[in-house]
């Protein structure tokens, strides 16, 4: 019998996330995460929102230069 890990709700969330999102795994120097978290908090955002906003702003700038 195959073993199922997690509750059915967790499995459903994982399935939804796998279908609808790509994952990025940025590595940063030790101590930088705390700096990013503080900046995000001061901006009223989560760290994820802050990172996505920063990336999107940079992408837009680069694409406008073309």
ZINORMO-V57259 format. One record per backbone hydrogen bond with DSSP energy under -0.5 kcal/mol. CO is the residue of the C=O (numbers start at 1). NH is the residue of the N-H. Records with the same first field share a line. If there is no record, write none. Layout:
CO = NH ; NH
This chain:
7 = 11
8 = 12
9 = 13
10 = 14
11 = 15
12 = 16
13 = 17
14 = 18
15 = 19
16 = 20
17 = 21
29 = 32 ; 33
31 = 35
32 = 36
33 = 37
34 = 38
35 = 39
36 = 40
37 = 41
38 = 42
39 = 43
40 = 45
41 = 44
46 = 50
47 = 51
48 = 52
49 = 53
50 = 54
51 = 55
52 = 56
53 = 57
54 = 58
55 = 59
56 = 60
57 = 61
58 = 62
59 = 63
60 = 64
61 = 65
62 = 66
63 = 66
